Amino acid sequence: MSAPMTPTAQPASAWAPLRIAAFRGLWLAVLASNVGTWMQTVGAQWLLVDQPNAPTLVSLVQTASLLPVLLLALPAGALADTFDRRRLLIAVQCFLAAVGVLLTALTAAHRMPPALLLTLTFGLGVGQALTLPAWQAVIPELVPRAQLVSASALGSISVNLARSVGPAVAGLLVARAGVAVVFAVNAVSFAIFALALLRWRPDRPETEPVPERFTAALRAGGRYVRHSPVVRRILLRAALFVVPGSALWALLPLVASRRLGLGAGGYGVLLGALGVGAVAGALVLPRVRRVLSSNRLLLLAGLLYAGVLLVLALVPEPVVAVAALVPAGLAWMTVLSSVNAAMQLFLPGWVRARGLSVYQMVFAGGQALGAVAWGGLGEVTGLVVALTAAAVVMAVGAFSVLLWPLRETRGVDRDPAIYWPEPNLALEPQPRGGPVLVTVSYTVHPERQAEFVEAMRVVGRSRRRTGAMRWGLFRAGERTHGFVEVYQVPSWEEHLRQHGGRLTGADRAVEERARALADGDVRVNHLLPADPD
């Protein structure tokens, strides 16, 4: 599983997911919600521009919006994996609409002090933090696996269209009708998303599994990411692109005003060029993937983005900047849709929202920390040096794909596999009692022992991903050819989840490979706490 990823044989059309009615309706609703969110940001900032300490207050609007993603992403993912995602999303959109109505009413009544505005903006950020992992985890339920890359690209189109359209529409509404109307439109956008979710009726299994406890779900999600080399590599590739890539978004307003001599309208044109590039990228990505592997695509997109940063640093011409930002939007969309789709394709259903929430943390954290770093460097050394430094870091990160490529996962079975026999116990364990120690005894011929130990290392990662707190493989001192696998799970309930759907076809394959190297049947024992209290 360490070979570079190869081109996909038959990539789906860029627009194929929109042929699915359920995805099309929800995608349009999410687009409306994204537009409303960008309008909300512009409206909130406009309310603060005439306040004392306006620069600090205006910047805090972005902080209040992004901070909840960093603080709540993993808990939000645990909630999305624990409860019905559709119902969770509906409840969150209703909460967001209520906050939007409150913002509208208080602003119209001229009773919106800065502290309250930032508090309610933080509340909207909390709702968005709860929405992101649940919505990302729902997408594989809406489209076939072959269309996930296209669906992810359409998600990038939605974000970039909203970034281009939302501020422009908000500016017009603020000028003609006031900020309260902007907040009202945002509240309506949440209601539209909630109505689209109400219309969607997903297929559900006849028997729903018992939800995990929240704290146990949090720990299980962290264990999965920590012990999954594929997921960690995807997160690394995202961070190596987002951190230097955030320099463009952080410094573009200053580039527009100080380097290019543009006003607010010109800045909107620059954002529009990025949006056009993102849409173009979504259109050409399926064709490009037919001839380029994912890793080569990441390399070329990173180098293209680095080149754009250099152009902005060295060529202070508005026309050149607009032309350069189109391929920048294309590169941004290509990388992020590729790594996002890789996460969605690899994560099993039981932990998908938690894994995607960690991805959101890396994405939001990389942007936030990167923006602070590049902004500080620009303040000290100037825009040219900061943009040039970001370009160098981006190029180095792009070439690092040769050392740390995305792992090949095509053909890896990610479907649930229930193949462990039911435990045959003489005792009745408490579901939440624990910890539980599981031992598995093997007999292995000396000629196969080295290969067996190597195969069991992979099995050990599987045990840890699916619930084990500790794992080890030992030699049986009383038997020449004996090996004993020992792993500890937090509770009997957690171990039963391993039996009942956490394992995938890939887990089964690595376990069968290890057992094929052993002689005869294995013996499994479950050791329960001696003190039931």
N, C-alpha and C positions, 0 to 999 in steps of 0.2 A: 504493500500500500504506500510505497514511497516514490513511485514513478511519477513523472510529470503528467499532467492531464492532457489528453489528446482531443482533437476536434470532435464535436458531436456529429454523428452521421447525418441525421435529418433534423436540424433545428426547426422549431415551430416558427410560423409567421409572426412578425412583430405584433400584428393585430389579432391573432388567433384567439386569445382569451376573451376578447370583446364579443366574440360570437356566442359565448355562453351567457345566457340571459342573467343569471344570478350574479356572475362576476361583473357584467357590464353595469347593472343597476347599482351595485355597491361601489364600483370604481368611480362612477359619476358622482355618487353621494360623497365619497371621500375627496374627490376633486373639489366639490363645493365647500366641504369642510376646510380643506387646505387653503382655499382662496379666502374664506372667512377668517382663518387664523392669521394670515398675513395682513388682512385688512385691520384686524384687531390690534396687531402690533403697531401699525402705522398710526391708528387712532389714539392708542395709549401714549405713544411718544409725542404726538402732536399736542395732547393735553398738557404735557409737561414742559414744552419748549419755552414757555414764558415764566416758569417757576424759578426761584433762586436755586442755585446749584444745578441748573438744567442739564449740563453735560453728564453729571453723575447720575441724576434721576433717569435721564433718557437711556443710558447704558444699563441701568438696573432693570429696565423692562425686559431686555433679552435675558438677563440673569434670572429674573423671576420666572421666565418661561422655560428655560433650559435646566435650571437646578433640580426641579422635581424628577426629570429623566435620570439624572445621576443618582439621586437619593432613592428613587422608588422603582427603578427598572426591574431589579430582581424580584422584589415582592410582587410587582405587577405581573411578572411572568409566572410566579407561583400561583397567583389568583387565577390567571388565565388557564393554567393547566389543572387547577383544582376544581373550578366551577365551569358551568356551561358558558362557552365563550360568547355565543350569540346573546344570551341574557345579560352577561356582564357588560358587553358593549352597549346594549340598549340602556342599561341602568346608568352607565357613565355618560352617554350622550344626553340623557335627561338631566343629569347633574350639571353638565356643561351648559345646556340650554338655560337652566335656571340661573346659573351664575351670569350668563350673558344677558338675561332679562334684568337681573339686579343691576348690572353695570349700566345698561341702557336707561333704566328708570332713574338711578341716582345721578347719572351724567346729565340727563334732560332736566333734572331738578336743580342742577348746579350744586350738588352736594357730593362731590368726588374729590376729596383731598388726596395728595400724592400717596400717602401711606396706605389709604384704603384702596386706591387704584393698583398699587403694587401687590397688595395682599390678594385682591381678586384676580389679578394676573397670575399670581402664584397658584391660586385655586384652579385656573384654567390649565396651567402647566401640569398640575396633579392629574387632571382628567386626561390630558394628552399622554402623560406617562403611563396611565392605565390602559389607554386605547392602543398604543403602538404595538406591544407584544401580542395582544389578543388579536388584532387585525392581521398582523403578519402571520400568526399561526393559523388563522382561518383560511388564508389564500390556498394552501394545498388541499383544502376540502372543496374548493370551488373549481379548480382547474386540474387537468391531468398533469402528471410529473413532467411529461415532455414539453409542456407549455409554461413551466415555472419560471424559466429565464425570461421569457417574453412578458409574463405577468409582473415580474420584478422590474423589468424595464418600463412597463407601463406605470408602475408605482413611481419611478423616477420622473417620468413625464409629468405625472400629476403634481409632484412637489415642485418641479421647475416651472410648469405653467402657472401654478399658484404664486410662486415667488415673483414671476414676471407680471401677472395680471393683478394680483391682490393689491400691491402698493399703488398701482396706477388708479384702480377703481376707488380705493380708499381716498386718494388725494382729491379726486373729483368730488366724491361725496362730502368730504370735509369742507371743501370750498363752497359747495352749493347748499348742503343741508345740515352740516354739523357733525361732530364726533358721535353723538348719540345714535344717529342713523347707522353709522359704521358698526357700532356695537350691536345694534338690532339685527343687521344683516348677518353678523357672526352667529348670533343666537339662533336665527332661522337655519343657518347651515348645519348646526348640530341637530336640529329637529329633522332636517331632511335625511341625515344619516340614520337617525333612529327609525324613521319611517321605512327606509330601505331595508334595514335589518328586520323590522317587523314583517315585511313582505317575504323575506327569505325564509324558506322552510327546509332546512337541511335534513337529510336522512339520518336517523338516529338508531343505534342498536336497540334490540328489544329490552335488554337488561343493561342499565347503566352501572359502571363500576362505582364502588364506594369511594367518595372523594378522599384524597389524602389530607391529613392534617396540615395546616398552613406551615408551621415551623418545620415539620418533617419534609414538606415539599421544598421549602427553601434550601435545606441542607442537601436534599437529593439533587436538586438542580446544580448546586455548587460542586458536588462530587462528580456529576456527569461531565461538566465542562473541564474540571481539573484533570480528569483521567481520560479525556478524549483527545488524542494527538491531532486528529483531523480538525476538530472544532478549534483547538488552540491555534493551529496554523491559519485557519480562515480569519480568526480574530487578529492575528499578527499581520496578515496581508492588509486587512482593513485599516489597522492603526498606521502602518507604514505609508499608506496613501493619504489618509485623512489629516494627520498631523501637519505635514508640509502643505497639503492641499488647502487647509483652512486659511493659509496666508492670503489667498486670493479673495476670499469672502471678507476677511477681516480688514484688508487694506484697500479694497476696491473703492469704497467711498472717498478715501483720501487720494487715490490715484485719479479718480474722476475730477475732484476739485482742485488738487494741488498740481498734479502732473499734466492733466489734460485741459484744465480750465473750464470744466463743464459744471452746469448747475444741476438742480434736481431732475430736470427733464433728461439731460444727458446721462445721468446716472441710471435712470430708468431704461434708456436705450442699451446701456451696457448689460444690465440685468436681462433685458430682452434677448440680447445676443447669446447669453448663456442658456436661456430657455430654448432658443431655436436650436442650439447645438445639442441639447439633451434630447429634443424630439427627433432630430436627425440621427442621433446615435441609436435611438430605439428602432428606427426604421432600418438602419444598415447592420445592426448587431447580428441578427440571425444569419445574414449572408456572410458576414466576416467570420462567424464561428464555424462555418463550413470548411474554412481553409486555415484557420489559426486555432491552436490549442488555447485553453484558458490562460495558461501561464504566459504564453507569448503575447496574448492580448493584453494582459496586465502590464507586461514589460513595455509594449509599444504605447499604451495609453499613459503610463507614468512618464515616459520620455516626452510624449506630446504635451502633457500638462506642464512639465518642467520647461519646455521650450516656450510655452505661452507666458509663464512667469518671467522668463528672461526678456521676452518682447516687451511686456509691460514695464519692466525695469529700464530698458535701454532706448525705447522708441516712444517719445512723448507725442504721438500723433493720434487724435481721436479715431480717424478712419481705420488706422492700423490696429488700434486697440479693439474696436468693434469686430473687425475681421478675425483677430486672434482669439477672442472670447468664444466664438462659435465652436472651434475644435476643443476649447477648454471644457465647454458644456458637454460635448460629446465624450471626452475622456472621463469626466467626473461620473456621468451616467453609466458608462461602460464598466468601470471598475466597481462601483458600488452595487449596480444591479447584478454583476457577476458574483461577487462575494456574498451578497444577500441571498441569491438563488442557491448558491452552494450550501449555505446554512440550512435553508428550507428543505433542500433535497436530502441532506444527510441526517438531520435530527429526527429521531423517532417521535411518533405522535405524543407519547406520554410526557415528554420533556421539551417539546418543540417551543412553546412560548417562553419557558425559562431560558433556553439557549438563545433564542432571538432577543430576549431582554438583555442578556449579557452583550450581545452584538450592539444593541442600542446604546448601552453604557459606553462601550468602546467608541462608537460613532460620535455620540454627544460629548463625551469626555475629551476625545481627540480634537474635536472642533473647538470646544471651550478652552482647553489648555493651550492648544495651538494658537488660537486667536490672541490669547493673552501674551504668549511668548513672542509672536511675530509683531504684535502691536507695540510691545515694549522695546523690541529690537529696532523697529522703525522709528520710535520716539528718540532713541539714543543715537542711532547711526544714519537715519534717513530711509526713505522708501526704496531707493535704488539698492542699497546694501541689503535691506530686509528681503526684498523680492528675489534678489540674486541668491542669497543664502537659502531661501526656501526652494528655489529651483535646484540648487546643488543637492540639498537633502532629498528632494523628490527623485532626482535622477539616481542617487545612491540607493534609495528605497526600491526603485524600479529594477535596478540590476540585482538587488538581493533576491529576486524571484529565482535566479539561477541557483542560489544557495538554499533558499527556503521556499520551494514551489508549493502550490496547492497540491494536496494529495489526490491521487486518482481514486474516485469513488464510483465510477460507472460500473455497473454490474454488481455492486455491493447490495445485498438484500437488506432493506431497511424496514420490511414489513414485520409486524409482531409475530413471534414464534413461541407457541406454548408447547413445549416438548419435555419439560421436567415432569416425572411422575409425582402424583400427590404424595406428600409425606405420610408414612404409615407409623403413627405414634401411639404409644400406650398411655401417654399423658395428654391432658387437654390444656394447651398453653393459653395464657391470657393474650389477646390480640396485641395489646400495647405493652406487654411484658417483655423485658429484655435486659441486656443484650442477649442475642442468640448466637451461639457458636456452631458453625457447620464444619464438619470434617469429611473429607472424601479420600478414601484409601485406594491406592493404585499399586499394581505390580508391573514392573517394567524390566525387560531384558537388558543386560548391560550394554549391548550394542546400540540400543535405541535411547539410552538414558539422556545423553547430551541433547539430542533432538527433542526429547520429551520435555526437558527443562525449558528449552527455548520456546516450545509451543505453549507451555503453561504460563509463561510471562504474558502472552497475549490474552490467555484466559483470565489471568489476574486483573488485567485492565478492564475486561468485561465485567468481572464481579464488582469491581470498585465503581464503575459507571452506573451499574444497576442497583446499588444499594449497600455494598460492603464498606464498612468503615476501615477495616484492616484486612489484609490478605497476606498469606505466606505459603511457601512450599517447603516441606521438610523431608529429610530422609528418616525412615523408620529404623531406629537403632537395633531393634530385635530381628529385623528381616533384611537380608542382603539386597533384595530387589524391591524393597518397599518404599513408597513415597506417600506422604500425607499432605493433602491440601487443606489449609485451615483459613476460614474467613469469618469475620464477625459482622453481623448486621444489627442495627439499633433495636429492632423489635421483631416479634413474630409476624406482625402485620406487614412490616417492610419486606420480610423474607417471602411472604406469600405473594407480594407484588412481583417479585422476581419470577415466581412460578406462573403468575397470571397475566403476563403481557408486556413486561419491561424488556424482555429479551427479544432480539430481532433474528432474522435469518442469518445475518452475518455472525452474531454471537453463537448461534448453533453450529455454524460451519467451523469456527475456530475451536469450539469445544469438542466437536467430533474428530477434528484432526488430532487433537491431543489424546483423546481416548483411543484412537486407532493405534497409537504407539504403545498402549498398555496391554497387558495380557489378562484375558478373562474379564469378568465383571468388576465394576468398582463398588465400593461399599460406602454408603452415605450415612452419617450420624448427625443428629440435631441435639445439641447440648443446651438445655434450658436453665434459667436461673434456679439455683437451689432454694432461694428465698423468694417466694412469689410476690412479696411486698417490695 
